[in-house]
Amino acid sequence: MTASERILAALTGLLSHFAQLSALAWALNLVLTLVVVGLAIATGRLARRIARLGAHRLPGPADAEMTVRANRLARLAGWIVQTLAGIAAVLVVADIWGFNLLAWTTTPLGARMLAGAVRLGLLLIATVAVFELVSLAIGRGMDGFADHAVEPRRRAQLATLAPLLRGLAQSAIVIVAVLMALSELGVKIGPLLAGAGVVGVALGFGAQTLVKDFLTGIFLIVEDIVSVGDIIRIGDSGGLVEQMTLRTIRLRDFDGTVHVFPYSEAQVLHNLTKSFSYYVFDLQVSYGSDLDAALSIMKRVGARLKSDPDFADKILDPIEVVGVDSLADSGVVLKARIKTEPLQQWNVGREYNRRIKLAFDEAGVEIPFPHLKVVMPERQVSELAGLRGVAN
């Protein structure tokens, strides 16, 4: 019997089976079918809600990563329950209409396919469990190391390494799971691995930028050049280092804009907050001001700021007043700087600027502002004088 003949025979038998049903049997079967389908849909939606609530109760810090992980687990659990509910609904509906699909699983082919599907499902569940457990273990372990670190710089470096280690571990888990799934489907992974090695070499030559990005990022972290939480400048862009991935570094500037740079493009990197920082002052006073008095006021204001309890722990050393830095067009430039904790130089600098303005005003030291002086030729001056005399 050909394939078309088998299909026609199956359709003929199916129509004959439905033709034997009475009107009452049709109505009851349709009602039962709708009930079973409705229960399957309701079960799937209820499972997704329960999974979402359960995922948000998982251990771990309540941050963006926790939210992403919870949503991912909720979707996966809901999908699994929805699939199982759908399969159960299909079997029940088939039984309602007089077809026993479970009998197909007793055949050799059906038994093999069922066993393979069960193993693939268990592999998927185990992969997801290991994926999440490894992510959680790395995050909790690095957080524990960071909590016991004495230096803030070490804590920042550990916070930078955590997502990199997590990404490497998760990538390895996914690769192993895919190979196991292919092996379960009957694919021989030995030649596949050999071919993957050749392809990997070819990709290594073709994707040299990716390799360069990865290696540059590793050296930036190992050499402690930059870490998450630093404020750096790359080219014309600067901001807070928000995240360092396997290939890119992400900065968020003051207005909220996110700048993403591949490591290979960060050829010249300016770290403004490594170990300590300086806030540099370029203060202008008028040429008629007492320079020695102005310098003395700058030192006195710096000393008072350092003794203030709100700023004492942010300032590392007393203010360093360099002296007269230059003679500008509208005034004399006095230079000074304050050594502060990382990230605190702007807070200290703003408060110092406020205090030095008040102190200069109190002492009568003039802070100049641009003036415009118009010089007219002598002929025009005499003409204007004559016009004024006529007017008078």
JORADA-V402061 format. One record per helix or strand of 2 or more residues. SS is the DSSP state (h for helix, s for strand). FROM is the first residue (numbers start at 1). TO is the last residue. If there is no record, write none. Layout:
SS/FROM/TO + SS/FROM/TO
//
This chain:
h/3/19 + h/23/55 + h/64/96 + h/101/106 + h/108/148 + h/152/184 + h/189/206 + h/208/222 + s/231/234 + s/237/244 + s/248/252 + s/258/262 + h/263/265 + s/269/271 + s/277/285 + h/291/307 + s/320/327 + s/332/340 + h/345/363 + h/378/391
//
